[in-house]
Amino acid sequence: MTEPLLKITDLEVSYATRAGLVKAVDKVSLEVQRGETLGLVGESGCGKSTLGFSILRLVRPPGEITGGQIIFNGEDLLQKTEQEMRTIRGKRIAMIFQDPMTCLNPLQRIDDHFIETVRTHEKAVSAQEARQKAAELVDRLGIIADRLTDYPHQLSGGMRQRIMIGLALILNSELIIADEPTTSLDVIVEAQILDLMKELKASFELSMILITHNMGIVAELADRIAVMYAGKLMEVASAVELYDKPLHPYTQGLLRSIPNISLDSQKLETMPGSPPDLIEPPPGCRFHPRCPHVMDKCHTYEPIMKEVEDGHRVACWLY
Amino acid sequence: MNDNLVEVRDLKKWFPVQTSFIETLMTRRLDYVRAVDGVSFDIKRGEVFGLAGESGSGKTTTGRLILRLIEPTQGHIIFNGQDIVALNSKQMRELRRQMQIIFQDPYASLNPRMKIGDGIGHALEIHGIARGEDKRERVITIMEKVGLTPAATLYEKYPHQLSGGQRQRAVIARALILTPELIVADEPIAMADVSVRALLLELMIRLKEEFGLTYLFITHDLATAKYICDRIAIMYLGRIVEMGPLKEVYGHAGHPYTQALLAAVPVPDPHFRRTAALPRGEIPNPVNPPSGCRFHPRCPVAIEICSQEEPELVQIADSHYAACHLLTR
């Protein structure tokens, strides 16, 4: 098997708060292969976005990466200087954020966003060439090139998100991190953007980390899925395997409790309790207070990630 | 007694568009956002009536109009046989004991400096129903009903000390404390964690049975609506495009917009592949809605008449209505 594009080992990200140290990401190990889309799912506060930001070393104080390794293409990103990171962000690893309105500069025309992105990293390219490149790209994203002279507020929400995707694609980044890329959109536009991303995934052979809380969206886009809960990685498997045969009780509960539009499934199962406070996480397995299969040792010992089947890893004492 | 708790007739809310002083002088014309533009529906006693649509469809405005939290531009709202549009503010305050609202964001709707228990019981004091020990008892009872336990401990907490799910339960408890007949629930579970949503939904269904409530359930999420609504109305740009029993609307959607909305919902199943074509573009500007059927510029099956005449809501099956020219040809 070839070297993965991204290999995260025992990553720890902590936030110093007045009440104590909060480990938002706690010893998480993950890989992203070339050309694959990894879905990173979990509820708010589970650490999925923090994990995404830490790959780009964009965790803001009081947050800090306190341990682990992030190997990208054979290089440890945690050993890089800030100067070196700048040549990686946007160029080799690009990010698509949730809310395009706060990511686009309201005083800058759309084409200037593209020109700035390209010329920051590729100084030899002229503004004219960069604009030409942007025009060809946005055309593939379903936007007429004339709109490049518009300001962000003149575009609709869906168009703005297409522009964000364009900005992430224009430098042919090796890895794209998409953090809730469709959450601020209405359902029909969301479906349009998902269709677009599916198409781009194939035509650009994208390697992507898709961060979302929506189990429907990962089902549509991801090849492999990692489930996080309270800062911990709970389960990793191929998308089909995870939905067909979820192993972790949290994944099982989550899949049973999400509303489904199909009229056949009428019953919604519930999960007791709510996600824990990370200042004082439960001892042992963090899911044990809500787990229907809880055993004695779950209260005291933290389960170790185990490969139960080929490519299917789970952190649970049941296995 | 009438079957209908609420009857809404030709309700309109036009918000004036802010223009600069100079513009007003130059054009002498006021533009309006037609947030709600002539909707009529009934909410039957004891049912959950859903109002669904994308942002900007007017569903939230409709919910607020029914409580008269904002004043309608035109139309009638009949609550328990009485037209409430004509009531003065004192009469209206009296009537609001019977109609309560649950907002989407429990952070924003709980006073951060008021203890949870006092927040829930505040309405009892405002309406002069109970105070002191009596209030406390009533609050504790309702907190137990919504699963805010141990109630005596949580009574003393402040909103920031509670989890998201608990806060939303507090908001539900506050809506229930006056034992209203109608609850307008505006995206009540959208802010909650995914694993908590199902529990809140179940709670709302249980409370409805126990207290004999009627809900107006406002949501953008058709998958969630499926589990709670008896009947549903789909809104688009201030108009109802389809309305009927939930199973009927989901199973035999008549309007192309409803069909598109249903098809666009992401399905949590990696084997599933969406086949239906999605409509083009996005919701147009409600200041100048398209002529004829408001959906026609995006409609995959639009015909000539669609851009000329606005279709009426007509019955297409038993108590199932849709507004589309293709259904009446």
Interface residues (C-beta under 8 A of the other chain):
Chain A: E43 S44 S156 G157 G158 M159 D186 V187 I188 V189 E190 A191 Q192 L194 D195 H213 N214 M215 G216 I217 A219 E220 A222 A239 V240 Y243 G253 L254 L255 S257 I258 P259 N260 I261 S262 L263 Q266 L268 E269 T270 M271 P272 S274 P275 D277 R290
Chain B: E54 S55 S163 G164 G165 Q166 D193 V194 S195 V196 R197 A198 L199 L201 E202 H220 D221 L222 A223 T224 K226 Y227 K247 Y250 G251 A260 L261 L262 A263 A264 V265 P266 V267 P268 D269 P270 H271 F272 R274 L278 P279 G281 E282 I283
